[in-house]
Amino acid sequence: VSVPASFRSEVKKRNDTTDIWMRVPYGKNYIECLDATGMQRVSENIRKTENKNQREAAYSLYIGTAEQVACDDSGRIVIPKAIIEKVGIVESAVFEGLGSKFHIYSESAHAKKTKSTNEVVEASHEGWDCDE
């Protein structure tokens, strides 16, 4: 798949590599994709955890399950098969840009997430529009 150009340009600004770290967060149905700076922030946040057992569990869960993948010159990456299967991507995927990271969903998981998000927005969007 091709990494969105806007994300690639941000990665190049902040890092000396265009590698992407991918993982499926615990209990989630999407692939979370971070650049080196994002992974460093995750690691630093975990390091602040005072309880040794919790810190080691967090490193195992967040860092230990991440797969580092390289972008080729065209911005393409190969998503590891195990990660694709874990989130149920069959034929096509949906990218969701989130600033310093992006998520990759199966079409059905993204449709469910979009429905849920729309319900939240409908209940609380007062003042979010730019024309008010």
Disulfide bonds with the S-S distance in Angstrom:
none
